[in-house]
């Protein structure tokens, strides 16, 4: 496979060594990536454009410049700006974020130029649109939040880009397309657009397309509504590119992209009597290659793999993944911390990764009784569970991501920390996404949490962690070592160090 | 936001009455003895406080106009674990016997905090399921449950509200009824938990109806506020030297 072949170019070199090929142009693929110390740098920190435009109104600064430079702290951040989902598209050229205010902001990668190799990996605002508005359900007297829970890209099939975005109840398909030409020379309209009196027209001309300033427009192409009673937590595009699924707390529905007034219910775990409800669906995803296979995770720490060929309603799973509880770790909070907050197939389709409150686990699809790898994200919190229960942090839902070659996994933590685990070397690193500690192009310093005893100079003690600063959403470029980390209303983009 | 140091001891007069049970409950329930942090752990916390906290959280969650189902389910499951562990030596009565006589069932259910909580959660979840039937339009193309799954059983609204009545068909685990008979749950005895004949309305009813039944009288409100204030008072920044 290409990834393995490419790695031989660097044989003999340290895994942390240069990622560029000898000519200095960037490596096309990130293979066998290490995540050791000193190899990540901040590319840019991005704010959602409303804040940017607020600044530019007051300070008259070019928007693009703002996004590329390093900003001081501004107190304009509102709750609506909190980023709630981050997702690269399939080529990594585009990066989409959704926020609590129902807005989607798409960033596009800066085009590489020979003169400015160091600018690779920078992303600029490409398009902004309001995906979901707050709604009111009159029947239930409930407000439906406009917060974007998930964004998923469709693979690109023509010049336009398509993505799915969802709030608690409604999924929308958006088309994002560029317009850089406009027709000029209409017969019935003059240059300002006013209608001309046909009687005054003596000659006819053919309108021609003339170049114009690039305009990116987003249009809603489909709205998939009224199919979920409970809150949608996941959407996943099928590998057939014709269908996708949406999952809420108790049900999973299968949609065809072309049909918005019908969906197939493929999983329903709602008990006949709601009093018997003890478990909910927390995440779901399609297999990357097998369009009949999907997994869903539960609040009890289990994963079920289902095959849609087996029956129309996949209530009976094909495989059931659960790790037996460790009796020495048993506490009142065992179930809460075992609740899976995210499940992701590896790119290869051979493994699934799950995130629960304290760990990330990698499972082999062929082994149901226990994970093949378990990584402790922040085990020092195990003795603090009662306090975390008290302040509700124990219910936080962290996501997890694979890198392009499935060799490194990443997830967030508190205090704006995020963690990477190299599955091959078993090394891990803790990094921080914060304004205070990051200058552009500076190398990120690994962080360490001190769990007891003497605290070293650069360590931070558990009791000093800021639990309001949580990294719940991260994304990894599909083929390169570029990562996007969402910290409240800030989006950080880091890349591996380039010589 | 800093971690609180631990929960204050509450209801000390009660703990004096049941010292053995308290010791049992406190020992290992949340501290992993292998971790070094245990050495400096806060003084042993009575699990009554954890129960209080959980009840408070559940109450708060139930009061949301549209509760987060995952949060609710995890809370209820945790609460059940806590309550189950507060009576570790109780032998569970065997289930197979038919439901008890109506009066007995109602009384023991009323005295049981778990029953009350289950009632609240059950009613709410039933409301959710009932309202779902009203609000879905257009109907998704759905297999209405796999064949063989009982479709609906008792009418939803009625089923929930019959909770406190006779022969409800095991809406609650029968074994839980006996667990709490000797626990002083007077703090939970308010019109919050009134039987079907008084506070709860028959038939399908959504949010507003339920809310009226859940109002607390002044004494209960004061108590809840105390717990709330007591809990909040603990969230102070760590002192020097930590």
Boltz contact constraints between the chains, C-beta under 6 A:
constraints:
  - contact:
      token1: [A, 139]
      token2: [B, 135]
      max_distance: 6.0
  - contact:
      token1: [A, 140]
      token2: [B, 131]
      max_distance: 6.0
  - contact:
      token1: [A, 142]
      token2: [B, 65]
      max_distance: 6.0
  - contact:
      token1: [A, 142]
      token2: [B, 66]
      max_distance: 6.0
  - contact:
      token1: [A, 227]
      token2: [B, 140]
      max_distance: 6.0
  - contact:
      token1: [A, 229]
      token2: [B, 132]
      max_distance: 6.0
  - contact:
      token1: [A, 230]
      token2: [B, 69]
      max_distance: 6.0
  - contact:
      token1: [A, 249]
      token2: [B, 69]
      max_distance: 6.0
  - contact:
      token1: [A, 261]
      token2: [B, 138]
      max_distance: 6.0
  - contact:
      token1: [A, 262]
      token2: [B, 141]
      max_distance: 6.0
  - contact:
      token1: [A, 263]
      token2: [B, 140]
      max_distance: 6.0
  - contact:
      token1: [A, 264]
      token2: [B, 141]
      max_distance: 6.0
  - contact:
      token1: [A, 265]
      token2: [B, 142]
      max_distance: 6.0
  - contact:
      token1: [A, 272]
      token2: [B, 150]
      max_distance: 6.0
  - contact:
      token1: [A, 272]
      token2: [B, 153]
      max_distance: 6.0
  - contact:
      token1: [A, 274]
      token2: [B, 125]
      max_distance: 6.0
  - contact:
      token1: [A, 274]
      token2: [B, 126]
      max_distance: 6.0
  - contact:
      token1: [A, 274]
      token2: [B, 129]
      max_distance: 6.0
  - contact:
      token1: [A, 275]
      token2: [B, 122]
      max_distance: 6.0
  - contact:
      token1: [A, 275]
      token2: [B, 171]
      max_distance: 6.0
  - contact:
      token1: [A, 278]
      token2: [B, 77]
      max_distance: 6.0
  - contact:
      token1: [A, 280]
      token2: [B, 69]
      max_distance: 6.0
  - contact:
      token1: [A, 280]
      token2: [B, 70]
      max_distance: 6.0
  - contact:
      token1: [A, 280]
      token2: [B, 73]
      max_distance: 6.0
  - contact:
      token1: [A, 299]
      token2: [B, 70]
      max_distance: 6.0
  - contact:
      token1: [A, 299]
      token2: [B, 73]
      max_distance: 6.0
  - contact:
      token1: [A, 299]
      token2: [B, 74]
      max_distance: 6.0
  - contact:
      token1: [A, 312]
      token2: [B, 143]
      max_distance: 6.0
  - contact:
      token1: [A, 313]
      token2: [B, 143]
      max_distance: 6.0
  - contact:
      token1: [A, 313]
      token2: [B, 146]
      max_distance: 6.0
  - contact:
      token1: [A, 331]
      token2: [B, 30]
      max_distance: 6.0
  - contact:
      token1: [A, 332]
      token2: [B, 29]
      max_distance: 6.0
  - contact:
      token1: [A, 332]
      token2: [B, 78]
      max_distance: 6.0
  - contact:
      token1: [A, 332]
      token2: [B, 81]
      max_distance: 6.0
  - contact:
      token1: [A, 332]
      token2: [B, 82]
      max_distance: 6.0
  - contact:
      token1: [A, 335]
      token2: [B, 77]
      max_distance: 6.0
  - contact:
      token1: [A, 336]
      token2: [B, 74]
      max_distance: 6.0
  - contact:
      token1: [A, 382]
      token2: [B, 32]
      max_distance: 6.0
  - contact:
      token1: [A, 383]
      token2: [B, 35]
      max_distance: 6.0
  - contact:
      token1: [A, 383]
      token2: [B, 37]
      max_distance: 6.0
  - contact:
      token1: [A, 384]
      token2: [B, 3]
      max_distance: 6.0
  - contact:
      token1: [A, 386]
      token2: [B, 30]
      max_distance: 6.0
  - contact:
      token1: [A, 387]
      token2: [B, 3]
      max_distance: 6.0
  - contact:
      token1: [A, 387]
      token2: [B, 4]
      max_distance: 6.0
  - contact:
      token1: [A, 395]
      token2: [B, 71]
      max_distance: 6.0
  - contact:
      token1: [A, 452]
      token2: [B, 36]
      max_distance: 6.0
  - contact:
      token1: [A, 452]
      token2: [B, 37]
      max_distance: 6.0
  - contact:
      token1: [A, 463]
      token2: [B, 238]
      max_distance: 6.0
  - contact:
      token1: [A, 463]
      token2: [B, 242]
      max_distance: 6.0
  - contact:
      token1: [A, 467]
      token2: [B, 1]
      max_distance: 6.0
  - contact:
      token1: [A, 468]
      token2: [B, 1]
      max_distance: 6.0
